[in-house]
């Protein structure tokens, strides 16, 4: 007699999986113009204090964005454009900023705890060294 295992999948489980994307995928989870927790993903957006923890925003164009005081904990910002963005007071813990461009970004009071800045361009235009930017 054959034995079968039943896999139960709930609607909530399917919804959770539908938002998944891998860091190396070609399509960002949050496309330009989409809204993540009230924050419209586009250049010059005003997302002051936004709760973007855990969002997949790789390759996003957030140039000139106001992300002052935003929670970016665990956010995937790999290869994102954050030139001239305001990250003052932002919580940037365990955030993936690999190959991101932070040229001209304001980072006063931002907390970059365990952020991945490998190959990132720092606010001063230099490349991050040992996953760290000077004065950040």
C-alpha positions as YAML, in Angstrom:
chain: A
units: angstrom
residues:
- id: 1
  name: UNK
  ca: [0.00, 0.00, 0.00]
- id: 2
  name: UNK
  ca: [1.34, 3.45, -0.92]
- id: 3
  name: UNK
  ca: [1.67, 6.16, 1.64]
- id: 4
  name: UNK
  ca: [1.03, 9.78, 0.68]
- id: 5
  name: UNK
  ca: [1.93, 12.90, 2.57]
- id: 6
  name: UNK
  ca: [-0.56, 15.71, 2.49]
- id: 7
  name: UNK
  ca: [0.82, 19.22, 2.21]
- id: 8
  name: UNK
  ca: [-1.52, 21.81, 3.65]
- id: 9
  name: UNK
  ca: [-1.19, 25.27, 2.17]
- id: 10
  name: UNK
  ca: [-3.21, 28.09, 3.63]
- id: 11
  name: UNK
  ca: [-4.30, 31.22, 1.79]
- id: 12
  name: UNK
  ca: [-2.09, 33.24, 4.15]
- id: 13
  name: UNK
  ca: [0.85, 31.02, 3.22]
- id: 14
  name: UNK
  ca: [0.26, 31.59, -0.48]
- id: 15
  name: UNK
  ca: [0.03, 35.34, 0.06]
- id: 16
  name: UNK
  ca: [3.30, 35.31, 2.01]
- id: 17
  name: UNK
  ca: [5.04, 33.40, -0.79]
- id: 18
  name: UNK
  ca: [3.63, 35.60, -3.53]
- id: 19
  name: UNK
  ca: [5.65, 38.57, -2.25]
- id: 20
  name: UNK
  ca: [8.93, 36.69, -2.16]
- id: 21
  name: UNK
  ca: [11.82, 37.71, -4.32]
- id: 22
  name: UNK
  ca: [15.46, 36.80, -4.15]
- id: 23
  name: UNK
  ca: [18.23, 39.31, -3.77]
- id: 24
  name: UNK
  ca: [19.65, 38.26, -7.10]
- id: 25
  name: UNK
  ca: [16.43, 38.28, -9.09]
- id: 26
  name: UNK
  ca: [16.08, 40.56, -12.08]
- id: 27
  name: UNK
  ca: [12.76, 42.13, -11.10]
- id: 28
  name: UNK
  ca: [12.46, 44.15, -7.92]
- id: 29
  name: UNK
  ca: [9.59, 43.21, -5.63]
- id: 30
  name: UNK
  ca: [8.57, 46.87, -5.42]
- id: 31
  name: UNK
  ca: [8.56, 48.31, -8.93]
- id: 32
  name: UNK
  ca: [8.83, 52.06, -9.54]
- id: 33
  name: UNK
  ca: [5.49, 53.65, -8.77]
- id: 34
  name: UNK
  ca: [4.38, 50.87, -6.43]
- id: 35
  name: UNK
  ca: [3.46, 51.73, -2.84]
- id: 36
  name: UNK
  ca: [5.04, 49.94, 0.14]
- id: 37
  name: UNK
  ca: [3.48, 50.77, 3.51]
- id: 38
  name: UNK
  ca: [2.39, 54.19, 2.26]
- id: 39
  name: UNK
  ca: [5.72, 54.99, 0.57]
- id: 40
  name: UNK
  ca: [5.58, 55.43, -3.22]
- id: 41
  name: UNK
  ca: [8.75, 53.95, -4.73]
- id: 42
  name: UNK
  ca: [10.05, 56.63, -7.10]
- id: 43
  name: UNK
  ca: [12.64, 59.42, -7.28]
- id: 44
  name: UNK
  ca: [12.11, 62.43, -4.99]
- id: 45
  name: UNK
  ca: [9.42, 60.63, -2.99]
- id: 46
  name: UNK
  ca: [8.57, 61.83, 0.53]
- id: 47
  name: UNK
  ca: [8.68, 58.79, 2.80]
- id: 48
  name: UNK
  ca: [9.72, 60.47, 6.03]
- id: 49
  name: UNK
  ca: [9.37, 57.95, 8.88]
- id: 50
  name: UNK
  ca: [8.27, 55.15, 6.52]
- id: 51
  name: UNK
  ca: [8.22, 51.58, 7.82]
- id: 52
  name: UNK
  ca: [10.06, 49.72, 5.07]
- id: 53
  name: UNK
  ca: [11.65, 47.00, 7.24]
- id: 54
  name: UNK
  ca: [12.17, 43.79, 5.27]
- id: 55
  name: UNK
  ca: [10.96, 45.22, 1.95]
- id: 56
  name: UNK
  ca: [12.58, 44.07, -1.30]
- id: 57
  name: UNK
  ca: [13.57, 47.30, -3.02]
- id: 58
  name: UNK
  ca: [16.59, 46.08, -4.98]
- id: 59
  name: UNK
  ca: [17.31, 48.17, -8.07]
- id: 60
  name: UNK
  ca: [14.84, 50.84, -6.85]
- id: 61
  name: UNK
  ca: [15.34, 54.44, -7.93]
- id: 62
  name: UNK
  ca: [14.98, 56.45, -4.74]
- id: 63
  name: UNK
  ca: [17.25, 59.30, -5.82]
- id: 64
  name: UNK
  ca: [16.40, 62.46, -3.92]
- id: 65
  name: UNK
  ca: [13.97, 60.56, -1.68]
- id: 66
  name: UNK
  ca: [13.20, 61.83, 1.81]
- id: 67
  name: UNK
  ca: [13.69, 58.75, 4.00]
- id: 68
  name: UNK
  ca: [14.40, 60.75, 7.15]
- id: 69
  name: UNK
  ca: [13.72, 58.59, 10.21]
- id: 70
  name: UNK
  ca: [12.63, 55.63, 8.06]
- id: 71
  name: UNK
  ca: [12.95, 52.06, 9.34]
- id: 72
  name: UNK
  ca: [15.01, 50.21, 6.73]
- id: 73
  name: UNK
  ca: [15.88, 47.24, 8.97]
- id: 74
  name: UNK
  ca: [16.58, 44.19, 6.82]
- id: 75
  name: UNK
  ca: [15.51, 45.98, 3.64]
- id: 76
  name: UNK
  ca: [17.00, 44.79, 0.35]
- id: 77
  name: UNK
  ca: [18.33, 47.92, -1.36]
- id: 78
  name: UNK
  ca: [20.93, 46.06, -3.42]
- id: 79
  name: UNK
  ca: [21.96, 48.08, -6.50]
- id: 80
  name: UNK
  ca: [19.48, 50.84, -5.61]
- id: 81
  name: UNK
  ca: [19.92, 54.49, -6.54]
- id: 82
  name: UNK
  ca: [19.90, 56.56, -3.33]
- id: 83
  name: UNK
  ca: [21.82, 59.54, -4.72]
- id: 84
  name: UNK
  ca: [21.01, 62.73, -2.82]
- id: 85
  name: UNK
  ca: [18.50, 60.85, -0.64]
- id: 86
  name: UNK
  ca: [17.88, 62.03, 2.93]
- id: 87
  name: UNK
  ca: [18.60, 59.12, 5.29]
- id: 88
  name: UNK
  ca: [19.05, 61.34, 8.36]
- id: 89
  name: UNK
  ca: [18.02, 59.45, 11.48]
- id: 90
  name: UNK
  ca: [17.10, 56.33, 9.49]
- id: 91
  name: UNK
  ca: [17.44, 52.88, 11.03]
- id: 92
  name: UNK
  ca: [19.61, 51.00, 8.54]
- id: 93
  name: UNK
  ca: [20.19, 47.78, 10.50]
- id: 94
  name: UNK
  ca: [21.10, 44.62, 8.59]
- id: 95
  name: UNK
  ca: [20.17, 46.42, 5.36]
- id: 96
  name: UNK
  ca: [21.59, 45.13, 2.07]
- id: 97
  name: UNK
  ca: [23.09, 48.11, 0.26]
- id: 98
  name: UNK
  ca: [25.51, 46.06, -1.84]
- id: 99
  name: UNK
  ca: [26.38, 48.01, -5.00]
- id: 100
  name: UNK
  ca: [23.94, 50.80, -4.05]
- id: 101
  name: UNK
  ca: [24.75, 54.41, -4.96]
- id: 102
  name: UNK
  ca: [24.59, 56.73, -1.94]
- id: 103
  name: UNK
  ca: [26.44, 59.63, -3.59]
- id: 104
  name: UNK
  ca: [25.39, 62.89, -1.93]
- id: 105
  name: UNK
  ca: [23.04, 61.16, 0.53]
- id: 106
  name: UNK
  ca: [22.48, 62.81, 3.93]
- id: 107
  name: UNK
  ca: [23.21, 60.31, 6.68]
- id: 108
  name: UNK
  ca: [23.34, 62.49, 9.82]
- id: 109
  name: UNK
  ca: [22.20, 60.39, 12.76]
- id: 110
  name: UNK
  ca: [21.48, 57.34, 10.61]
- id: 111
  name: UNK
  ca: [22.27, 54.00, 12.27]
- id: 112
  name: UNK
  ca: [24.13, 51.72, 9.84]
- id: 113
  name: UNK
  ca: [24.40, 48.66, 12.13]
- id: 114
  name: UNK
  ca: [25.60, 45.56, 10.26]
- id: 115
  name: UNK
  ca: [24.59, 47.03, 6.89]
- id: 116
  name: UNK
  ca: [26.09, 45.39, 3.80]
- id: 117
  name: UNK
  ca: [27.87, 48.14, 1.89]
- id: 118
  name: UNK
  ca: [30.09, 45.91, -0.26]
- id: 119
  name: UNK
  ca: [30.81, 47.70, -3.57]
- id: 120
  name: UNK
  ca: [28.49, 50.54, -2.53]
- id: 121
  name: UNK
  ca: [29.27, 54.11, -3.49]
- id: 122
  name: UNK
  ca: [29.47, 56.16, -0.28]
- id: 123
  name: UNK
  ca: [27.90, 59.60, 0.20]
- id: 124
  name: UNK
  ca: [31.29, 61.22, -0.49]
- id: 125
  name: UNK
  ca: [31.58, 59.37, -3.83]
- id: 126
  name: UNK
  ca: [34.20, 56.86, -2.65]
- id: 127
  name: UNK
  ca: [33.70, 53.10, -2.71]
- id: 128
  name: UNK
  ca: [32.95, 51.45, 0.63]
- id: 129
  name: UNK
  ca: [35.93, 49.65, 2.19]
- id: 130
  name: UNK
  ca: [35.29, 46.54, 4.28]
- id: 131
  name: UNK
  ca: [31.56, 47.25, 3.98]
- id: 132
  name: UNK
  ca: [31.95, 50.67, 5.60]
- id: 133
  name: UNK
  ca: [31.77, 54.24, 4.39]
- id: 134
  name: UNK
  ca: [33.79, 57.03, 6.01]
- id: 135
  name: UNK
  ca: [31.72, 59.38, 8.17]
- id: 136
  name: UNK
  ca: [28.67, 57.11, 8.08]
...
